[in-house]
Amino acid sequence: MVIRLTIAVIVIFFLYRAFQDARATLGAESSFSFRELKLSWLALAGVSYGLGLLPMGIYWHRLLHSFGQHPTPGQTLAAFYLGHLGKYVPGKAMVVVLRTGMLKDSGVNPTVAAVSVFAETLTMMAVGAFLAALILAISFADQTWLLGLAIMLMLLSGVPTWPSIFRWLVKRMRVTKLDPILEEALQGYTVKTVMIGWLANVIGWFLLGFSLWATLCAIPMDPPVGSLLETWLRLTATVCLAIVAGFLSLLPGGIGVRELVLDELMVGSFGQVAAIVSAVLLRLIWLMTELIISGILYMWIKNRRH
């Protein structure tokens, strides 16, 4: 009980800091007024983000089952969404702690669950970096350094997810010594499983790109130059690269890194104010969405246990 309370206090503290930092950044933008925002578009951005995470959470559920663990879909999704709050704590380890802790009461092996978190997260990052590289290469080839960054990030996160390499890395790190069941569980991690993960994450990333588009629509500004498809592709590549770079930076919530990439890819098309405001608003919307969905799922699981 004391450990769970301590974890909760740590997470709440860093969530509060992230929220305050975002508010301070918006307050510093003198030309921006909260009263000008279109709330319906902000709500759509939150819904799109929540839906974007759903296929990724479903893939993690499939991954757990392939590892021989059998939580219910509700238990997996509750742990998945709640785990996202851990990324605001430095070091990213709190994501693993929250997810494995939520699944412990459902009979899931903690070591296997922790390893599955790494496999799922690296797959998410690999797909995001791949989409960013593909879109940049086809439609925005002038962004050479960002294209190079996307390719590098894709290799860094993607190569370790290949089943034979992933199993070798787990054994090399002697994780299998902690729990003998893990070596057998890893046999269920196949190429087919990875392909399912790629498909699920492609869907999720495009929905996250739509979330950024809805956030921009909430800000009074001139419409961007180019077609809707071109805008959606640019924003999807922007979100993919920003999140992947932020994740690998190991900074809490990728703070600073996300905003840098968002600013680089958006200023030319949307202007400086829109780029800054949308980047910070997106962080706030996603944080609030994670809190709402996590709270609903947590209470639902708690009521079912009672």
Secondary structure, DSSP 8 states (H G I E B T S, - for coil): -HHHHHHHHHHHHHHHHHHHHHHHHHHH-TT--GGG--HHHHHHHHHHHHHHHHHHHHHHHHHHHHTT----HHHHHHHHHHHGGGGGSTTSHHHHHHHHHHHHTTT--HHHHHHHHHHHHHHHHHHHHHHHHHHHHHH-TT-HHHHHHHHHHHHHHHGGGSHHHHHHHHHHTTGGGT-THHHHHGGG--HHHHHHHHHHHHHHHHHHHHHHHHHHHTS-----SS-HHHHHHHHHHHHHHHHHHHHHTTSGGGTTHHHHHHHHHHHHHH-HHHHHHHHHHHHHHHHHHHHHHHHHHHHHHHHHH-
